[in-house]
Amino acid sequence: MALSSEIYRAFADVVGDENICDDPVMMAAYFKTDFAAVIMPKDTVEVQAVVRLCNKFKLQFRPICTGWTGVFVPGTVLLDLRRMDKIVEIDEKSMCAVVEPYVTSAQLQAELFKRGLNTNIKGAGAQCSAMLRGHGHLDQSCGADDRNHLAVEWVTPDGELVKMGSLGSVNEWFCGDGPGPSLRSLVSSVVPPSTTPGVLTKVAMKLYHWPGPARYPLKGCAPRYTLAEHPDNMMARYYSFPTLEQMWQAEISLGEAEVCYELMGFNAAMVSANISNCNEEEMATFVRLSKEVQGPGFFVIIAGNSPADYQYKKKVLEKIVAENDGRSLEAVEDPEIEGILLTHCTRISASVRETFRPGGYFKSIPVMGQRDLTIRWAIGAGQAKLPLIEKGLIADDGGGFFGWGVEQGHLGKTEIFCAFSPMNPEAWKVVDAWEAEQGGRALDENYFALTMAPLDVIDEKTGPRLSNYHLWWYKVLDELDPNGVIPLKGVSKLTP
């Protein structure tokens, strides 16, 4: 769909001729979607102007920053926010950082380490936007999900500017709620269809104490770079247990003691991926480590604020592991391997390779809830994979599910992968069926899943299981988006 010369000129007058493109050859570099145009605004004022023009000309739009999610309907105006790449402020006293959409987590973390601070980088990796909500390696000690969003600057679907939380009342960024009713749930994209209406132009992210070095002294080459000097106050270990119950009891006790900077329920395949240079080496490492682990396990990092604090945390960790018959994986005790995992799992470059690369492609089902119950759900989802593994349609990843405690175990997340070749049409078909069946089972058992569900699934299954939130979502969206500029692809919306 090409823009008329009049409409093209209107957008170009806002962002400049060099920051708009409707050439189909050039736009194909983004996605396969037939976009109306790609536009790159430089600030909030230009975002508002572009959104208002989309409303004037009845054009649907979608913003992207360092990644993309969701559906891009043909004819959509794509807002590429790459010019909005500034760290606006780092407030050490209030422990928050204000970022624009294209600031990556790696950029922000590099500045925070210098100040003895850190941010919870999401599992998608440090290359993604720092304002991305979700879960990641540091959930145990650095909060999780939208709880780390504080004040927000938001351009609504009709182009109005809303300053949420303390920004709207005292023009400061330290709080995401009030005065009055909070709007965070509206823009957090927590529930399906997992899209924020409008555009977040600035977000204040909550910060946390960082007990590690201001800069890691690295040696080697990616992905197998390690530490040239090991911090005296940090340790990484992988422990396996005879049973899931013993692993879970250890997780509970470690959360109560609050001694772990990170606790991730990696499986042997994920450990192998993070310490290998290539797929061939990874598979050989996986075979070797699978023989050494005694059962399910988790990866931990402890970090002391002083020599005494470090020794205390180490003793508590080792005592709890021993009480539950845990066994340390010797490979991770090797200083070189330990250094690899320390850097990968605190800077969150670990996600580049984890578990699914040998298959070439993957799908996953994340579920939230009480950690031990979600583990039991994952066991069933893993058993449903066995016939597909036996037929050679998906990769054998030695178990394939993992998870972790959130905020010292007050909540939990469990996720299970299905790795397969994207060149195999039959594999696509059976994995899609597995995802629908097991994601549906999670909802039936009162967990939260299917975060990228299409509208027909939301209307028929997800919404009714979650207090019919979708009916209210549609009502709010109708008020926010009177001109229909927010694309929602799927069946017709149900009405109350």
C-alpha positions as CSV (number, residue, x, y, z in Angstrom):
1,M,0.0,0.0,0.0
2,A,1.6,3.3,-1.1
3,L,0.9,6.6,0.5
4,S,-0.5,9.4,-1.6
5,S,1.9,12.3,-2.3
6,E,-0.2,14.5,0.0
7,I,0.0,12.1,3.0
8,Y,3.7,11.4,2.4
9,R,4.4,15.1,2.4
10,A,2.5,15.6,5.6
11,F,4.6,13.0,7.4
12,A,7.9,14.3,5.8
13,D,7.2,17.8,7.0
14,V,7.2,16.4,10.6
15,V,10.3,14.1,10.6
16,G,12.2,15.4,7.5
17,D,12.6,13.7,4.1
18,E,15.6,11.6,5.3
19,N,13.5,10.0,8.1
20,I,10.6,8.6,6.0
21,C,10.5,5.9,3.4
22,D,7.8,4.1,1.4
23,D,10.1,2.4,-1.0
24,P,9.0,-1.3,-0.9
25,V,12.6,-2.4,-1.7
26,M,13.9,-0.6,1.4
27,M,11.0,-1.4,3.7
28,A,11.5,-5.1,3.0
29,A,14.6,-4.9,5.2
30,Y,12.3,-4.7,8.2
31,F,9.8,-7.5,7.8
32,K,7.9,-9.3,5.0
33,T,4.9,-7.1,5.8
34,D,3.7,-4.6,3.1
35,F,4.1,-1.4,5.1
36,A,2.5,1.9,4.0
37,A,5.7,3.6,5.2
38,V,8.5,3.5,7.7
39,I,8.9,6.7,9.8
40,M,11.6,7.6,12.3
41,P,10.6,10.3,14.8
42,K,13.3,11.9,16.9
43,D,11.4,12.8,20.1
44,T,8.0,12.8,21.8
45,V,6.8,15.9,20.0
46,E,7.4,14.2,16.6
47,V,5.8,11.0,17.8
48,Q,2.6,12.9,18.8
49,A,2.5,14.7,15.4
50,V,3.0,11.4,13.5
51,V,0.3,9.6,15.5
52,R,-2.1,12.5,15.0
53,L,-1.6,12.3,11.3
54,C,-2.3,8.6,11.4
55,N,-5.6,9.4,13.0
56,K,-6.3,12.1,10.5
57,F,-5.7,9.8,7.5
58,K,-7.1,6.7,9.3
59,L,-3.8,4.8,9.0
60,Q,-3.0,2.1,11.4
61,F,0.5,2.3,13.1
62,R,2.8,0.2,15.2
63,P,6.0,1.3,16.9
64,I,9.1,-0.8,17.3
65,C,12.4,-0.1,19.0
66,T,15.2,-2.8,19.4
67,G,13.0,-5.7,18.6
68,W,9.5,-6.6,17.5
69,T,6.5,-8.6,18.7
70,G,3.0,-9.2,17.5
71,V,1.3,-8.9,14.2
72,F,2.1,-6.3,11.5
73,V,-1.0,-5.8,9.4
74,P,-0.4,-4.9,5.7
75,G,-0.7,-1.1,5.2
76,T,0.6,-0.3,8.7
77,V,2.7,2.8,9.2
78,L,5.8,1.5,11.1
79,L,7.3,3.9,13.6
80,D,10.9,3.0,14.0
81,L,12.1,4.7,17.2
82,R,15.8,4.2,16.7
83,R,16.5,7.9,16.8
84,M,15.1,8.0,20.4
85,D,18.2,6.5,22.0
86,K,19.1,8.7,25.0
87,I,19.6,7.8,28.7
88,V,17.7,10.9,29.9
89,E,18.7,10.6,33.6
90,I,20.2,8.3,36.2
91,D,18.9,9.3,39.6
92,E,21.2,7.5,42.1
93,K,19.3,8.8,45.1
94,S,15.9,7.7,44.0
95,M,17.4,4.6,42.3
96,C,15.8,5.0,38.9
97,A,16.9,5.6,35.3
98,V,14.9,7.3,32.6
99,V,15.4,5.9,29.1
100,E,14.0,6.4,25.6
101,P,12.9,3.4,23.6
102,Y,16.1,2.6,21.7
103,V,18.4,2.6,24.8
104,T,19.5,-1.0,25.1
105,S,19.9,-2.8,28.4
106,A,23.6,-3.2,27.7
107,Q,24.0,0.5,27.3
108,L,22.2,1.3,30.5
109,Q,23.9,-1.4,32.5
110,A,27.4,-0.3,31.5
111,E,26.6,3.2,32.9
112,L,25.0,1.7,36.0
113,F,27.9,-0.6,36.9
114,K,30.1,2.5,37.2
115,R,27.7,3.7,39.9
116,G,27.3,0.4,41.8
117,L,23.8,-0.1,40.4
118,N,22.1,-2.6,38.1
119,T,18.8,-3.1,36.3
120,N,16.9,-6.3,35.7
121,I,17.7,-7.2,32.1
122,K,15.0,-9.3,30.6
123,G,15.6,-12.8,29.3
124,A,15.4,-11.7,25.7
125,G,18.9,-10.3,26.2
126,A,20.9,-7.1,26.8
127,Q,20.5,-6.1,23.1
128,C,16.8,-5.4,23.7
129,S,15.3,-2.1,24.9
130,A,16.0,-1.3,28.5
131,M,12.4,-0.3,28.9
132,L,11.2,-3.8,27.9
133,R,9.0,-5.5,30.5
134,G,9.2,-9.2,31.2
135,H,11.3,-11.7,33.2
136,G,15.0,-12.6,33.3
137,H,18.0,-14.0,35.1
138,L,18.0,-11.4,37.8
139,D,14.4,-11.8,38.9
140,Q,15.5,-13.4,42.2
141,S,17.0,-10.2,43.6
142,C,16.0,-7.4,41.1
143,G,12.3,-7.7,41.0
144,A,10.5,-8.6,37.8
145,D,8.1,-7.8,35.0
146,D,6.2,-4.4,35.1
147,R,7.1,-3.9,38.8
148,N,10.3,-2.3,37.5
149,H,8.4,0.3,35.5
150,L,8.1,3.5,37.4
151,A,6.8,6.8,35.9
152,V,6.0,6.6,32.2
153,E,5.5,9.2,29.4
154,W,2.9,7.8,27.0
155,V,1.5,9.0,23.7
156,T,-2.0,7.7,23.5
157,P,-3.5,6.2,20.2
158,D,-5.1,9.5,19.4
159,G,-1.8,11.5,20.0
160,E,-2.4,12.9,23.5
161,L,0.5,13.0,25.9
162,V,-0.1,11.3,29.3
163,K,2.4,11.5,32.2
164,M,1.8,8.6,34.5
165,G,2.7,8.3,38.2
166,S,4.8,10.9,40.0
167,L,5.7,12.4,36.6
168,G,2.2,13.7,36.2
169,S,1.9,15.1,39.7
170,V,5.4,16.4,40.8
171,N,7.3,16.1,37.5
172,E,9.6,13.4,39.0
173,W,10.2,9.9,37.9
174,F,10.4,7.8,41.1
175,C,6.9,6.3,41.3
176,G,4.6,4.6,38.7
177,D,1.3,4.9,40.6
178,G,-1.0,7.7,41.7
179,P,-2.2,10.1,42.7
180,G,-5.5,8.5,42.0
181,P,-6.1,5.3,40.0
182,S,-3.0,3.8,38.3
183,L,-2.8,3.3,34.5
184,R,0.2,1.0,34.6
185,S,-1.8,-2.1,33.8
186,L,-3.3,-0.4,30.7
187,V,0.1,0.1,29.1
188,S,2.1,-2.8,30.5
189,S,1.0,-5.3,27.8
190,V,0.9,-8.0,30.5
191,V,-2.2,-9.8,29.2
192,P,-3.1,-10.8,25.6
193,P,-3.0,-9.3,23.0
194,S,0.2,-8.2,24.7
195,T,0.5,-4.8,22.9
196,T,0.6,-1.4,24.4
197,P,-1.9,1.0,22.8
198,G,0.0,4.0,21.6
199,V,3.7,4.7,22.2
200,L,5.9,4.7,25.3
201,T,8.4,7.6,24.7
202,K,10.1,7.6,28.1
203,V,10.1,5.1,31.0
204,A,11.7,5.3,34.4
205,M,13.2,1.9,35.3
206,K,13.8,0.8,38.9
207,L,17.4,0.2,39.8
208,Y,19.1,-2.1,42.3
209,H,22.4,-2.3,44.2
210,W,25.2,-4.0,42.3
211,P,27.9,-5.6,44.4
212,G,30.1,-6.6,41.4
213,P,32.9,-4.8,39.6
214,A,32.4,-1.5,37.8
215,R,33.7,-3.2,34.7
216,Y,34.4,-6.9,34.0
217,P,38.0,-7.6,33.0
218,L,37.4,-10.0,30.1
219,K,39.5,-12.2,27.9
220,G,38.8,-14.6,25.0
221,C,36.3,-14.2,22.2
222,A,32.5,-14.3,22.1
223,P,30.6,-16.3,22.9
224,R,33.3,-18.0,25.1
225,Y,34.8,-15.0,26.7
226,T,35.6,-15.3,30.4
227,L,37.1,-13.3,33.3
228,A,40.8,-12.3,33.3
229,E,40.4,-11.6,37.0
230,H,37.8,-13.3,39.2
231,P,35.9,-11.0,41.7
232,D,36.7,-12.1,45.2
233,N,33.1,-11.5,46.3
234,M,31.2,-13.5,43.6
235,M,30.7,-17.2,42.9
236,A,28.7,-19.2,40.3
237,R,27.6,-22.8,40.8
238,Y,25.3,-25.4,39.2
239,Y,23.6,-27.9,41.5
240,S,21.6,-31.0,40.6
241,F,19.3,-32.9,42.9
242,P,18.0,-36.5,43.0
243,T,14.3,-35.3,42.8
244,L,12.2,-32.3,41.8
245,E,10.9,-32.1,45.4
246,Q,14.4,-31.8,46.8
247,M,15.3,-29.1,44.2
248,W,12.2,-27.2,45.0
249,Q,12.8,-27.4,48.8
250,A,16.3,-26.0,48.2
251,E,14.8,-23.1,46.2
252,I,12.4,-22.3,49.0
253,S,15.1,-22.3,51.6
254,L,17.4,-20.2,49.5
255,G,14.6,-17.7,48.9
256,E,13.9,-17.4,52.6
257,A,17.5,-16.9,53.3
258,E,17.8,-14.3,50.5
259,V,21.4,-15.2,49.8
260,C,21.3,-15.6,46.0
261,Y,21.9,-12.7,43.6
262,E,20.6,-15.0,40.8
263,L,18.8,-18.4,40.8
264,M,17.9,-19.9,37.5
265,G,16.5,-23.4,37.0
266,F,18.7,-24.1,34.0
267,N,18.8,-27.6,32.6
268,A,22.0,-29.3,31.3
269,A,21.3,-28.3,27.8
270,M,21.2,-24.6,28.7
271,V,24.5,-24.8,30.7
272,S,26.1,-26.5,27.7
273,A,24.9,-23.8,25.3
274,N,26.4,-21.0,27.4
275,I,29.9,-22.5,27.6
276,S,30.3,-23.7,24.0
277,N,31.5,-22.0,20.9
278,C,29.4,-23.9,18.3
279,N,26.6,-26.4,18.0
280,E,28.9,-29.4,17.6
281,E,30.8,-28.5,20.8
282,E,27.5,-27.8,22.5
283,M,26.1,-31.2,21.8
284,A,29.3,-33.0,23.0
285,T,29.2,-30.9,26.2
286,F,25.5,-31.7,26.7
287,V,26.2,-35.4,26.4
288,R,29.0,-35.2,28.9
289,L,27.2,-33.0,31.5
290,S,24.0,-35.1,31.2
291,K,26.0,-38.0,32.6
292,E,27.3,-35.9,35.5
293,V,24.0,-34.4,36.8
294,Q,21.9,-36.6,39.1
295,G,18.6,-35.0,38.2
296,P,16.9,-31.6,37.9
297,G,18.9,-28.6,39.0
298,F,19.5,-24.8,39.1
299,F,22.2,-22.3,38.5
300,V,23.1,-19.7,41.2
301,I,25.2,-16.7,41.7
302,I,26.1,-15.2,45.1
303,A,27.6,-11.8,45.5
304,G,28.8,-10.4,48.8
305,N,28.9,-6.8,49.9
306,S,32.0,-7.5,52.0
307,P,34.3,-10.5,52.6
308,A,32.2,-11.5,55.7
309,D,28.9,-11.2,53.8
310,Y,30.3,-13.3,50.9
311,Q,31.5,-16.1,53.3
312,Y,28.1,-16.1,55.1
313,K,26.2,-16.4,51.9
314,K,28.5,-19.2,50.6
315,K,28.0,-21.2,53.9
316,V,24.2,-20.8,53.8
317,L,24.1,-21.9,50.1
318,E,26.3,-24.9,50.7
319,K,24.3,-26.0,53.8
320,I,20.9,-25.8,52.1
321,V,22.2,-27.6,49.0
322,A,23.7,-30.4,51.2
323,E,20.5,-30.8,53.3
324,N,18.7,-31.6,50.0
325,D,21.3,-33.9,48.6
326,G,22.4,-31.5,46.0
327,R,25.6,-32.0,44.0
328,S,27.8,-29.3,42.5
329,L,28.6,-29.7,38.8
330,E,32.4,-29.9,38.6
331,A,32.6,-28.3,35.2
332,V,31.1,-25.0,36.5
333,E,33.7,-25.0,39.4
334,D,36.4,-24.6,36.8
335,P,37.4,-20.9,37.0
336,E,37.3,-20.4,33.3
337,I,33.8,-21.9,33.0
338,E,32.6,-20.1,36.1
339,G,33.9,-16.8,34.6
340,I,31.9,-17.4,31.4
341,L,28.7,-18.0,33.3
342,L,29.2,-15.1,35.7
343,T,29.6,-12.6,32.8
344,H,26.9,-14.2,30.6
345,C,24.3,-14.4,33.3
346,T,24.7,-11.0,34.9
347,R,25.0,-9.1,31.6
348,I,22.4,-11.4,30.1
349,S,24.2,-12.4,27.0
350,A,23.3,-15.9,27.9
351,S,20.1,-15.8,26.0
352,V,21.9,-15.7,22.7
353,R,22.5,-19.5,22.7
354,E,20.4,-21.1,25.4
355,T,18.9,-24.5,24.6
356,F,17.1,-23.9,21.3
357,R,19.8,-23.2,18.8
358,P,20.6,-26.8,17.8
359,G,17.1,-27.2,16.6
360,G,17.3,-24.0,14.4
361,Y,14.0,-22.6,15.7
362,F,11.9,-22.9,18.8
363,K,8.6,-22.2,20.4
364,S,8.1,-21.9,24.1
365,I,5.3,-21.7,26.7
366,P,5.9,-19.5,29.7
367,V,3.7,-19.9,32.7
368,M,3.5,-17.8,35.9
369,G,2.2,-18.9,39.3
370,Q,3.4,-20.8,42.3
371,R,6.7,-22.2,41.3
372,D,6.2,-25.8,42.5
373,L,2.9,-26.1,40.8
374,T,4.2,-24.7,37.5
375,I,7.0,-27.2,37.7
376,R,4.4,-30.0,37.8
377,W,2.6,-28.4,34.8
378,A,5.9,-28.4,32.9
379,I,6.5,-32.1,33.6
380,G,3.2,-32.9,31.8
381,A,4.2,-30.5,28.9
382,G,7.5,-32.3,28.7
383,Q,5.9,-35.7,28.6
384,A,3.8,-34.5,25.7
385,K,7.0,-33.8,23.8
386,L,8.3,-37.4,24.0
387,P,6.3,-38.8,21.0
388,L,7.5,-35.8,18.9
389,I,11.1,-36.5,19.9
390,E,10.8,-40.2,19.1
391,K,9.5,-39.3,15.6
392,G,12.5,-37.0,15.1
393,L,10.2,-33.9,14.6
394,I,11.8,-31.9,17.5
395,A,15.1,-31.9,19.2
396,D,15.8,-33.9,22.4
397,D,17.0,-31.3,24.9
398,G,17.2,-33.6,27.9
399,G,14.1,-32.3,29.6
400,G,13.6,-28.9,28.0
401,F,11.9,-27.0,30.8
402,F,13.4,-24.4,33.1
403,G,12.3,-21.7,35.5
404,W,13.2,-19.6,38.5
405,G,11.9,-17.9,41.6
406,V,10.8,-14.3,41.4
407,E,11.7,-11.9,44.2
408,Q,13.3,-14.6,46.4
409,G,10.6,-17.1,45.5
410,H,7.4,-15.1,46.2
411,L,6.4,-15.9,42.7
412,G,7.7,-18.3,40.1
413,K,8.0,-18.7,36.3
414,T,8.4,-21.9,34.4
415,E,9.0,-22.1,30.7
416,I,9.3,-25.0,28.3
417,F,10.9,-25.0,24.8
418,C,10.2,-27.1,21.7
419,A,13.2,-26.9,19.3
420,F,12.7,-27.9,15.7
421,S,13.8,-27.2,12.2
422,P,11.8,-24.4,10.6
423,M,12.3,-26.1,7.2
424,N,10.1,-29.0,8.2
425,P,6.3,-28.3,7.6
426,E,5.3,-31.3,9.6
427,A,7.3,-30.1,12.6
428,W,5.6,-26.7,12.4
429,K,2.2,-28.4,12.5
430,V,2.8,-30.7,15.5
431,V,4.6,-28.0,17.5
432,D,1.7,-25.6,16.9
433,A,-0.6,-28.3,18.2
434,W,1.6,-29.0,21.2
435,E,1.7,-25.3,22.1
436,A,-2.1,-24.8,21.8
437,E,-2.8,-28.0,23.8
438,Q,-0.3,-27.4,26.6
439,G,-0.9,-23.6,26.8
440,G,-4.6,-24.4,27.1
441,R,-3.9,-26.9,29.9
442,A,-2.0,-24.1,31.8
443,L,-5.1,-21.9,31.6
444,D,-7.3,-24.8,32.6
445,E,-5.1,-25.4,35.7
446,N,-5.2,-21.6,36.6
447,Y,-1.8,-20.5,35.4
448,F,-1.1,-17.5,33.2
449,A,0.0,-18.5,29.7
450,L,-0.6,-17.8,26.0
451,T,0.6,-14.2,26.2
452,M,0.7,-13.9,22.4
453,A,-2.8,-15.4,21.8
454,P,-4.8,-14.4,18.8
455,L,-8.1,-12.6,19.4
456,D,-10.3,-15.7,18.9
457,V,-8.4,-17.6,21.6
458,I,-8.6,-14.5,23.9
459,D,-12.4,-14.2,23.3
460,E,-13.1,-17.9,23.8
461,K,-10.6,-19.1,26.3
462,T,-8.0,-16.7,27.8
463,G,-10.4,-13.9,28.7
464,P,-13.1,-16.0,30.4
465,R,-10.4,-17.7,32.5
466,L,-9.1,-14.3,33.6
467,S,-12.2,-12.5,34.9
468,N,-13.3,-11.5,31.4
469,Y,-10.7,-8.8,31.3
470,H,-10.8,-8.8,27.5
471,L,-14.3,-7.2,27.5
472,W,-13.1,-4.3,29.5
473,W,-9.9,-4.1,27.4
474,Y,-12.1,-3.7,24.3
475,K,-14.2,-1.0,25.9
476,V,-11.1,1.0,27.0
477,L,-9.5,0.6,23.5
478,D,-12.7,1.9,21.8
479,E,-12.4,5.1,23.9
480,L,-8.6,5.4,23.4
481,D,-8.7,4.6,19.7
482,P,-11.9,6.1,18.1
483,N,-10.3,6.0,14.6
484,G,-9.1,2.4,14.7
485,V,-5.4,3.1,14.3
486,I,-4.2,0.3,16.6
487,P,-4.1,-2.9,14.6
488,L,-5.7,-6.0,16.2
489,K,-5.7,-8.8,13.7
490,G,-8.2,-11.7,14.4
491,V,-11.9,-12.4,14.7
492,S,-14.4,-9.7,15.5
493,K,-14.3,-8.4,19.0
494,L,-17.0,-9.8,21.3
495,T,-19.1,-7.2,23.1
496,P,-20.6,-7.4,26.6
